[in-house]
Amino acid sequence: MKYTMEDLAFLKNNRAKQHNTDARMDGKLCVLSGATSGVGLAGARRLAQGGANLVLVARNREKAEAVKAELEAAYPITADIVIADFSRLSDVRGAAKEIGGKYPGIDVLINSAGLYSTRRKLTPDGNELCFQVNHLSSLLLTMLLLKNIAKSPQGRVIQVNSEGHRFGGLNLNDLDWSLRFYFGLRAYGASKTAQIMAVRTLALLLTETGVTVNAMHPGALRTNIGRNNGLLYRAWLRGVMWHFLKDPTISGEALYYLAAAPELKATSGKYFNLTIEEKPMPHALDEAVQARVWAKSLELIGLPQAF
Ligand SMILES: NC(=O)c1ccc[n+]([C@@H]2O[C@H](COP(=O)([O-])OP(=O)(O)OC[C@H]3O[C@@H](n4cnc5c(N)ncnc54)[C@H](OP(=O)(O)O)[C@@H]3O)[C@@H](O)[C@H]2O)c1
């Protein structure tokens, strides 16, 4: 794999001035996963401020009810709640059925549900947890809602990704890490690499539909990510890393820009560092691997290979 200076552009982009938009989203419908915390919550707040009605896909009803109450009290919008745990593909299918039946047209889908785990864990579906929650479930929800998103005059899908894709770790012969020593950063990198590849494939498949799909890194932020891990990791996160992290409102602004900016209406298959378009690592741009990742992902989420 050949690396260039462009592969280090993220260092400069991390400090770049961000784009924003005055465009409103009044009456538009945005479906968000992961909106009970961090990046997704910041996105939900900003979208509600911009006038969008929301569907919050959450695993924790109590937390989702609190977000709904906060947003409906602050803005003249509606926030619906659909319950799904992304570590269960059947939950994601159920959520898609519920949302698809209730809302024929969806303007924006944002998948922010995600995690980082220092330990190897398997889901009830038999997948490595990080790979399933971060990549497979976001892809499944997207695929099952595509018909509804295509009904919007300009449907957009935004997958919250990460500069962590740079850690690599994707091995199609060992997606569940049963053959290798589990290394959390590499497993996280594998999930985010697979997601970038799926975004790039899907963008090509959607060319004629007007639906766009992009990936974004939301910044290095003070959120709840990693809190599911052990005491040592949490102490390092709060005691050391916390000082270098930013407030998640910047990710809310960026998500809003990607969801609303008229100048992005035809932009698809791209990776953004917040609002700055960036080239992912070369390993995430390997087209031969990308085709295999797409086929394997569809197999794992139980969807047919033909589009
Ligand atoms: N924070 C950063 O610096 C950073 C950097 C790069 C990328 N990201 C990405 O940003 C996204 C959001 O992370 P965050 O930083 O906002 O973390 P966070 O504060 O922990 O929020 C994660 C969200 O995902 C939900 N979630 C986790 N596991 C789930 C599951 N099994 N089923 C359904 N929902 C689930 C959480 O629900 P609960 O509220 O119920 O826990 C929460 O709403 C992730 O994809 C992450 O990889 C974050």
The ligand as a Tripos MOL2 file, in Angstrom:
@<TRIPOS>MOLECULE
LIG
   48    52     1     0     0
SMALL
NO_CHARGES

@<TRIPOS>ATOM
      1 N1        -16.5520   10.6200   20.3340 N.am      1 LIG1
      2 C1        -15.6070   10.6710   19.4330 C.2       1 LIG1
      3 O1        -14.5340   11.2690   19.6240 O.2       1 LIG1
      4 C2        -15.8090    9.9770   18.1050 C.ar      1 LIG1
      5 C3        -14.7870   10.0650   17.1690 C.ar      1 LIG1
      6 C4        -14.9490    9.4420   15.9380 C.ar      1 LIG1
      7 C5        -16.1250    8.7780   15.6630 C.ar      1 LIG1
      8 N2        -17.1020    8.6800   16.5920 N.ar      1 LIG1
      9 C6        -18.3190    7.9310   16.2330 C.3       1 LIG1
     10 O2        -19.4620    8.6690   16.5840 O.3       1 LIG1
     11 C7        -20.5580    7.7700   16.7830 C.3       1 LIG1
     12 C8        -21.2710    8.1430   18.0600 C.3       1 LIG1
     13 O3        -20.3890    7.9800   19.1440 O.3       1 LIG1
     14 P1        -20.3730    8.9880   20.3620 P.3       1 LIG1
     15 O4        -18.9950    9.4760   20.5010 O.co2     1 LIG1
     16 O5        -21.4790    9.9330   20.2330 O.co2     1 LIG1
     17 O6        -20.5930    7.9520   21.5560 O.3       1 LIG1
     18 P2        -21.7280    7.8930   22.6520 P.3       1 LIG1
     19 O7        -21.8440    9.1840   23.3640 O.co2     1 LIG1
     20 O8        -21.4190    6.6750   23.4540 O.co2     1 LIG1
     21 O9        -23.0650    7.6410   21.8120 O.3       1 LIG1
     22 C9        -23.2580    6.4090   21.1590 C.3       1 LIG1
     23 C10       -24.6960    6.2710   20.7720 C.3       1 LIG1
     24 O10       -24.8620    4.9830   20.1790 O.3       1 LIG1
     25 C11       -25.8570    4.2710   20.8970 C.3       1 LIG1
     26 N3        -25.5630    2.8390   20.8960 N.ar      1 LIG1
     27 C12       -24.4490    2.2130   21.3470 C.ar      1 LIG1
     28 N4        -24.6000    0.8840   21.2400 N.ar      1 LIG1
     29 C13       -25.8390    0.6780   20.7290 C.ar      1 LIG1
     30 C14       -26.5810   -0.4630   20.4120 C.ar      1 LIG1
     31 N5        -26.1180   -1.6990   20.6330 N.pl3     1 LIG1
     32 N6        -27.8240   -0.3050   19.8970 N.ar      1 LIG1
     33 C15       -28.3380    0.9140   19.6940 C.ar      1 LIG1
     34 N7        -27.6880    2.0490   19.9900 N.ar      1 LIG1
     35 C16       -26.4530    1.9310   20.4960 C.ar      1 LIG1
     36 C17       -25.8100    4.8380   22.3050 C.3       1 LIG1
     37 O11       -27.0000    4.5240   22.9980 O.3       1 LIG1
     38 P3        -27.0840    4.6640   24.6130 P.3       1 LIG1
     39 O12       -27.2730    6.1250   24.9000 O.co2     1 LIG1
     40 O13       -28.2470    3.8080   24.9570 O.co2     1 LIG1
     41 O14       -25.7770    4.1470   25.1550 O.co2     1 LIG1
     42 C18       -25.6450    6.3140   21.9870 C.3       1 LIG1
     43 O15       -26.8680    6.8790   21.5970 O.3       1 LIG1
     44 C19       -19.9600    6.3600   16.7860 C.3       1 LIG1
     45 O16       -20.1940    5.7560   15.5560 O.3       1 LIG1
     46 C20       -18.4810    6.6230   16.9760 C.3       1 LIG1
     47 O17       -17.6930    5.6010   16.3950 O.3       1 LIG1
     48 C21       -16.9770    9.2820   17.8170 C.ar      1 LIG1
@<TRIPOS>BOND
     1     1     2 1
     2     2     3 2
     3     2     4 1
     4     4     5 ar
     5     4    48 ar
     6     5     6 ar
     7     6     7 ar
     8     7     8 ar
     9     8     9 1
    10     8    48 ar
    11     9    10 1
    12     9    46 1
    13    10    11 1
    14    11    12 1
    15    11    44 1
    16    12    13 1
    17    13    14 1
    18    14    15 2
    19    14    16 1
    20    14    17 1
    21    17    18 1
    22    18    19 2
    23    18    20 1
    24    18    21 1
    25    21    22 1
    26    22    23 1
    27    23    24 1
    28    23    42 1
    29    24    25 1
    30    25    26 1
    31    25    36 1
    32    26    27 ar
    33    26    35 ar
    34    27    28 ar
    35    28    29 ar
    36    29    30 ar
    37    29    35 ar
    38    30    31 1
    39    30    32 ar
    40    32    33 ar
    41    33    34 ar
    42    34    35 ar
    43    36    37 1
    44    36    42 1
    45    37    38 1
    46    38    39 2
    47    38    40 1
    48    38    41 1
    49    42    43 1
    50    44    45 1
    51    44    46 1
    52    46    47 1
@<TRIPOS>SUBSTRUCTURE
     1 LIG1         1 GROUP 0 **** ****
